[in-house]
């Protein structure tokens, strides 16, 4: 994707048509957002270790966004309807992991340069790679957190 030559409108169509993300283009700012729902969820976390672990554990990873302002990562996921997931979230809060609740917007990388906080893809979405399940991402984060605790 040539981000220098494309417009916010072209990127919006790309996200909608190629990845089937429920995206919104905000014409006043050029922001492109995806609203979390029963089709797309999001987990916010600090850093790099989880990506490597998730890739080893599941064979794929992503898509993952990074907010350069605070170096927080957001993983787009396929929401699971499992009651034990709330227990995992509670256990992971101390490690800086949080859920973006359904109905909230997640900023996606956009070519707009004015009035928009920049987001970057750490792992871009891929056409042939489905969103990872929320459970698999939380399990990977838990395993990483446990490894960090045992090595401290």
Beta strands, then each sheet from edge to edge (+ up, - down):
strand 1: 23-26
strand 2: 31-35
strand 3: 41-46
strand 4: 64-67
strand 5: 72-78
strand 6: 98-100
strand 7: 105-108
strand 8: 119-123
strand 9: 132-133
sheet 1: 1+ 2- 7+
sheet 2: 6+ 3- 5+ 4- 8+
sheet 3: 6+ 3- 5+ 9+
end
